[in-house]
Amino acid sequence: MINNKGAILILIGVMISLATISHKAISQPLPVPAVPSSPENPAQPPPPTPTNPLNPDNLSPPQPLSSPEAWRNPRLIYTFTGHNTAVDSLFFSLDGTILISGGSRNDGKIKFWQLKTGREIDSLRAQRTSVSVLRLSPDGETLVSSGTDSAVNLWNWKTGDYIHQFRDHTSNVLSLAITPDGRTLVTGALDGIRLWDLTKQRRIYTLARFDNQTYGLAIHPDGDILASGHKFGSIKLWNLKTGQSLNRISAHRGSVNALAFTPDGQTLVSGSYDRTIKIWNLRTGQLAQTLSGHTGRVWAVAINPDGETLASASRDGVRLWNLRTGELLALLTAHDDWVHSVAFSPDGTLLATGGFDRQIRIWQISPLSGEELAQGSQ
């Protein structure tokens, strides 16, 4: 339960627009990044063997968003290999046809996978060390990467051209967030938080410094409120327009390294090194529920576009939850080691998971019967 700070959260809930944000998939051409010619870029491995060879395309026709019930028994349709180390980051293109992945220590590469064919179609060296985070701007214009080398790199998504590098941070950049209009980038690092203008490619201002070691970031769907997760278990809420600190919550007993808002902006999810996931109701300012069960730190969380299904990654695999009830829907244990990254496709029918076993797995929802659809809509 939250103490008197809950009252401040209630005020913030009033400030935040609760209008549902509609997400439109924007079709973009395949990226054509130039791959530097070096020994670090050997010939591409053969395409992965489909897990479901009975389906020639290996992808069922996209199904409409239904309910968390569809994720009770997801089927594994692809396993991608190609990274030399752990897969630290994953992100889908806005039209859902391409998966973008980032390698961990001493890999530093971004790879592009075409989901229709299951092939790696391109790669590029993005960071000197690891690609800790990947983000594609909501306007479909800019691909952003960051890592433990303190650099933030920008690419033009349409052309694949390298655009710019931000070097203001002096420590690991562990989190990225982009406002819904695609104009402002927020970077979170062990030396604080910075805001950047993606159009003019310059720093706007420094929101927090060294006393705010930042592990996770999330921007509210209305674009005005930033949530940041910090080393000693706190979550802070900021007004992005003014830079004002709105509230600080003592949320976890360990570092908060994963944050996500639901599409309607009414709920904030936090994942922590303390092995728990917490669900915060922004309308009431209360802790709605705590999800327990992971056997290690929670590395990542992702919310399905349906706003009701949550994926979390840890040592024991990927857990899928019903956000409304807190019910555990499924436990995915296909990876041979820690799972470090998770991402849902824009249409909500696919889940990508990346692990320390150097593999990426693609999961698809199971078809629902009429009875299951009816139960899920209740």
N, C-alpha and C positions, 0 to 999 in steps of 0.2 A: 504493500500500500504506500501511497505517496503522502508526505506530511503536508504542511501548509503551502508548499510549493505547488501543490495541485491546483490551488486557486489561480495561480499565475497561468498555469496551462489552460485553465478554463477560459481565461481572458484571451489567450492566444487562439484557442479554438474559435472564439467569436471573431477574431481578426481574420482568420483564415477563411477564404471562400470555399464553401463545401459543394460548389457546383461540380458535377461529374465532368471529367475531362475526356473527350473522345479522342481515341488514338487512331490516326489514319496511316495505313501502310503506304509509304511513298516508294514507288518503283524507281530504282537507280540502276545504271549499267554496271557491269562487273568492274571491279577496280583493276587498274593496270599499273601497279607500282613497279618501279624499276628495281631490279635485284642487283646489288653491287657484285661485280665479278671478283671473287676471292675464294680461297680454299674453304671458307666457312659456308659456302653455298654449293654443296655437291649436287649431283643429279637427283631429281625428285625420285622418291621411292615409288614402287608400283601402287596403283590405287588400292584402298583397303577392300578386304573381302566383305561383301554385305552379310549382315547377320541374318537377314531374311531373304535367302536366294530364290524363294518361290515367287517373290514379287519383282518383276523385271525392273521397274523404276525404283523399287525399294522404299517408296513413300506413298502411303495411301493419300487419296485426295484430301485436301484440308477440310477439317470438320469445323462446324460452327462452335463457338465457345459454349460450353454447356455448364458443367458444375464440377466441384472437386471430386465427385464420384468417378469421373473419367480417369483420374490419376491413381485409382486404387491398384491397378494392375498394368502399368505402362509396359510397352514392349520395346526391347532394345533393337534398333534398326541399323545402326552403324557403330563401328569402332574405328576411330582415326588414329594413326600413329605418324610421327614425323618430328616432333619436338625432341631435343636431346636431354631435356630435364623436365621438371614438373610443369604442368600447365597452370599458370598463375591467373589468367584472365580469359574471359569469353564474352562475346557480344555478337548479336545477330544484326545483319543489315536490316534496314527498315522495311524492305519488302519480304524479308524472311527467306531469301534464296541463298544467302551466303552466311557462313559462320566465320567469325574472326577470332583468332586465338593468339595468346601471348605466352612466350616461354619464360621460365624461371632463371635461376642463377646461371650465368655464363652462356645462356642461350640468346636472350635478347631479341628474338625474332617474332615478327607478326606473320601468321600464316592465314591464308584465305581458302576456305573449303566450300565447294559448290554442293549444296545439299541434294539436288536432284540426281547427281551422278555419284556422289560420295568421293569426289576427287579433290586433292589439293591443287588449286589453280594458280597460286602465286605465293610468294613470301618476300619479306624484306627485313633487313636489320634495322630495328627500331631504337633499341637502347644499348648502352655499353654492357650492362649487366642483365637485369631482368625486366620484363614487361609486367609490372605489378598490376596495372589497371589499363583497360581500354574503354573508350567511350566514342560513340558516333553521335554527332549533334542531331537534335530532333528535326532540324530542317534538312538533314541529309547532305550537308555541305562538307563537314569537317570530321576527320578521324583524329582522335587524340590518344596519345599513349604517355605513360609515365613509369618511372622505375626507381630502383635503389641508387641510381647514378645522379639523382636530384634533378634530372632534366625532364621537361615536358615538351613533346614533339607533336607537330601538327602536319596533317596531310590533306590535300584536296581529294575528297572521296570520289568525285566524278572522274578526275583525270589521273589520280594516283601520284600527282606531283607533291614533292615535299614543300611545305610552306614556310614554317618558322619553328624556332625553338625558344622556350622560356627558360631562363637560367637563374631566376631570382632565389630559388630555394637552395639551401646548403646541406640538406639532408634528404633521407628517403621520402619520395612522394608516393604515399600509400593509397591515396583516394582522389577521385575526380568526380565532378558533377557539372552538368550543363543546364542552364535555364531552358524552359520550354521553347522560348523564341530563338534559341540557338546562338544568342549573341554573347552571353557571359559564361566563362569557364571558372569554376572554383576548384582550387587544388588544395589538398590537405597533406601535410608532411609533419615530420618530427620537429620541424622548426616553425609550425603554425599554419595559417590559412591565408591564401592569396586569392584575389579576384582579378580576372583578365578579360579584356575586350577581344573577342575572337575576330571581329571585323577589322579593327585597327591594329590587332596583334600587339597590344601593350598592356602593362599592368594598370589596373584601375586603383586598387588600394590594398593594403595589408589589413586583414580582418583580425588576425591574432598572431602572436609571436611565440617564442620558445616555451613560454609557460603553458601553452596549449598544444601539446603533442597530439597530433590528430591522426587517427587510424581509419575513420570512416566518415563519409559524407552522403547526404541525400537532400535534394531540393523538392519542396512541396510542389504539387502540380500547378499551383497558381503562379509560381516563380518568385514569390516574395519572401518565403521562409526557408532558411537553411538549417538542417540538423547536422550536428557534428558529434562524432564519437571519440572519446579520449582515453588516454593510457590508464588512468586510475578509475575507470568505470563510470564516468559521468557522460551525460548527453547535454549538449548546449543547443539552444535555439536562438537564431539570429534573424534580424530584419535585413535582408540583402540590400534594400534601397538605401537604408540609413547607416548600416553597419552596427546598429544597436544590438546589444545582447538582451534577449527577451527573458531567458530563463536558463537555469542550470538544474539538472536532475541527477541525483545520486542513483543511478539506474542499476549498475552491476557491480560485482565484486572483482571483476577483471576488466581488461581493456575492451572497449567497445569498438570493434573493427568492421561491423557490418550494419548498415542502416538502409531502410527502404520505406517509402510512403505507398499506401494503396492508391490506385488510380483516382478514387474519389476524394483523396486528401483527408479522410476522416481518421485514418489509423497510421501509426508509425510502428515499424518493427525494428527491433535491435537484437543483434547477435554478439556474443561476448566470449572472451577467453575463459569465463567461468562456466562454460558448457551449456548455458541457458539461452533461450530466445524469449524476449518479452514483447508483448503486444500492448501498445499504448493507445487509448481512446482519446483523440484530441478534442472531441466535443465535450467530454466530461472532465478531462484532465486527470483521468485515473488509469492505473495499470489494470488492463482488462484481464490478462492472464499471462502465466509463465509456462513456457513449453520446455520440458526437460526430457532427457533420454540420451543425448549424445554423450559419447565416452571421452571426448576430447574437446578442445576449443572449437568454437563455431567460426569457421573461416569465412563463410559467405552466406548470404540469403538472397533470394529472388522471389518476387511476387508475380504470379501469373496475371496477364491482362484481365482475366475474369474478376480480379480483386478478391478472390476467395481462397486461392490455393497458394501455399507457401512452400518453397524448397529451401533446405538448409544443408550445408556441407560441413563435414567433420571427419574425424579419424575413422568412425564406423561406417561411413558412406554418406548417402544422401537420404534425408528424411523429407517426406511430403506430408503437409499438414492441411487440415481444414481451418482456415483463419477464423471462421465464425464460431466454431465449436471447440477448437483446440485439439480435435481428434487427429491421431496419427493415421494417415491414409496408406502409406507404403514406406518401406525401407529398401533402398537400392544399394546392393553390396557388390556390384560387378567389378569395381575398381580393386586393385590389389594393394592399395596404400591409401593414405589420406586423400580426401577429395578437397580441392582448394578453391574451385570456382564452379558456379552454376549460372545458367541464363535460360529464360523462356523465350521462345520465338514470338514475334509480334501478334500472331493469330492465336497464341496460347496452346497450340497442339503439340509442340515439340519442346523438349528440355535437353540442354547440353550440359554435360558435367565433365570437368577436367581434374586430373589427379596427379599425385606425386609419382604414379606409375607411368607417367609420360603419355598417357592415353586420353583421348576425348571420346566420350560416348554420347550418342544421340538416342533419346527416348521419345516415343510417340504415345499419345493417349490411346486408351482402348475404346473401341466403339461402345456406345451406351445403348441399352435397350430402352424402349419407351417407358417402362416402369422405373428404370434407374434415372432417366431424365426427369420424370415427375417427382421422384424423391429428392433429387438435387435442387429442384427449383422451389421446394417447400421452405 
